[in-house]
């Protein structure tokens, strides 16, 4: 299993950061793992999107993926692969989970970003070492860019 975890304090409220994370087309501006979108469907606290992922360290283009996010207001967003019949390939290759957890602190919000993939043994031997080397740095860069973006929102107005 590959897991990357990053924590960073951001000068925003939990709801502001979580709304940013749920706006996947906007969030793609800070996350280079989110490739071009075919579609995005948002219904309240649920978002589902089809896109071409870019896995850090692996050749592109990757097959398209359908992911979904569920918002727990003020607390977290949990992201996973959509169930079958979508993601016929991806659901056979790996189990994927990611999250953004937010906790209010004196200077803003402590954001904890986790991304985890449990790979099928058929591909694990090849893919896991690459992701173990590259995913942590990718998540760190993503969260640093998210911090810059969200903390500069007020300055753009």
C-alpha positions in Angstrom: 0.0 0.0 0.0 1.2 3.5 -0.8 0.1 6.4 1.4 1.1 10.0 1.4 0.1 12.4 4.2 0.7 16.2 4.5 -0.6 18.7 7.1 -0.5 22.5 6.7 -2.1 25.4 8.5 -4.0 27.7 6.1 -5.4 31.1 6.7 -9.1 30.3 5.9 -12.1 28.6 7.4 -12.6 24.8 7.1 -15.7 25.5 4.9 -13.7 27.7 2.6 -11.0 25.1 2.1 -13.5 22.2 1.7 -15.5 24.1 -0.9 -12.3 24.7 -2.8 -11.6 20.9 -2.7 -15.1 20.1 -3.9 -14.7 22.4 -6.9 -12.6 19.9 -8.7 -12.1 22.0 -11.8 -10.8 24.8 -9.7 -8.7 22.5 -7.5 -7.1 21.0 -10.6 -5.2 24.3 -10.8 -3.1 23.2 -7.8 -3.2 19.5 -8.3 -1.3 18.2 -11.3 -2.7 14.7 -10.7 -6.1 15.8 -12.0 -5.9 15.7 -15.8 -8.4 16.9 -18.3 -12.1 16.5 -17.3 -14.7 14.9 -19.5 -17.4 15.9 -17.1 -18.1 17.0 -13.5 -21.5 16.6 -11.7 -22.1 18.2 -8.4 -25.2 17.6 -6.3 -25.0 19.3 -2.9 -22.4 17.4 -0.8 -21.6 14.9 -3.6 -19.4 15.4 -6.6 -18.5 12.9 -9.3 -16.1 13.5 -12.2 -14.5 11.7 -15.1 -11.0 12.7 -15.9 -7.6 11.4 -17.1 -5.4 11.1 -14.0 -1.6 11.8 -14.0 0.0 9.4 -11.5 3.3 10.9 -10.3 6.3 9.1 -11.9 4.2 7.0 -14.2 3.9 7.5 -17.9 1.0 9.4 -19.3 -1.7 9.3 -20.6 -3.4 7.0 -18.1 -6.8 5.5 -18.8 -9.8 7.7 -17.8 -11.1 7.4 -14.2 -14.4 8.3 -12.5 -13.9 9.5 -9.0 -16.3 10.8 -6.4 -16.1 13.1 -3.4 -18.4 13.3 -0.4 -18.3 16.4 1.8 -19.0 16.3 5.5 -19.6 20.1 6.0 -17.0 21.8 8.2 -15.0 18.6 8.6 -13.8 16.7 5.5 -14.0 15.6 2.0 -13.6 11.9 1.2 -12.6 10.8 -2.3 -12.8 7.4 -3.9 -13.2 5.5 -7.1 -16.8 5.3 -8.3 -18.1 1.7 -8.1 -18.6 -0.7 -11.0 -19.8 -0.6 -13.7 -17.7 2.6 -13.9 -13.9 2.2 -13.6 -13.8 -1.3 -14.9 -10.1 -1.2 -15.2 -9.2 1.0 -12.2 -11.3 -1.0 -9.8 -9.4 -4.1 -10.8 -6.0 -2.4 -10.5 -6.4 -0.7 -7.2 -8.4 0.5 -4.2 -8.1 4.3 -4.0 -8.9 6.6 -1.1 -8.1 10.2 -0.5 -9.2 12.8 1.9 -9.0 16.4 3.0 -9.7 16.8 6.8 -10.0 20.3 8.3 -9.7 21.3 11.9 -10.0 24.9 13.1 -6.9 26.2 14.9 -6.0 29.7 16.2 -4.4 30.8 13.0 -6.9 29.3 10.5 -7.4 25.7 9.5 -5.2 22.7 9.9 -5.6 20.8 6.6 -4.6 17.1 6.5 -4.4 15.7 3.0 -4.1 11.9 2.7 -3.9 9.9 -0.5 -3.7 6.1 -0.4 -3.7 3.3 -3.1 -3.8 -0.4 -2.4 -2.6 -2.0 -5.7 -3.5 -5.3 -7.1 -0.5 -7.8 -6.8 -0.3 -8.0 -10.6 0.9 -4.4 -10.9 2.1 -3.8 -7.3 5.7 -4.9 -7.9 6.1 -2.3 -10.7 3.9 0.6 -9.7 4.2 0.7 -5.9 7.9 1.6 -5.8 7.4 4.4 -8.3 4.5 5.9 -6.3 6.3 5.5 -3.0 9.1 7.7 -4.4 6.9 10.3 -6.2 3.6 10.6 -4.4 4.7 12.3 -1.2 6.5 15.1 -3.0 3.5 15.5 -5.3 1.1 15.8 -2.3 3.4 18.3 -0.6 3.6 20.5 -3.7 -0.2 20.3 -4.2 -0.9 21.4 -0.6 1.7 24.2 -0.8 0.0 25.5 -4.0 -3.4 25.1 -2.4 -2.2 27.3 0.5 -1.0 30.0 -1.9 -4.2 29.9 -3.9 -6.7 30.0 -1.0 -4.7 32.6 1.0 -4.6 34.9 -2.0 -8.3 34.7 -2.8 -9.1 37.9 -0.8 -6.3 39.8 -2.5 -7.9 39.1 -6.0 -11.1 40.9 -5.1 
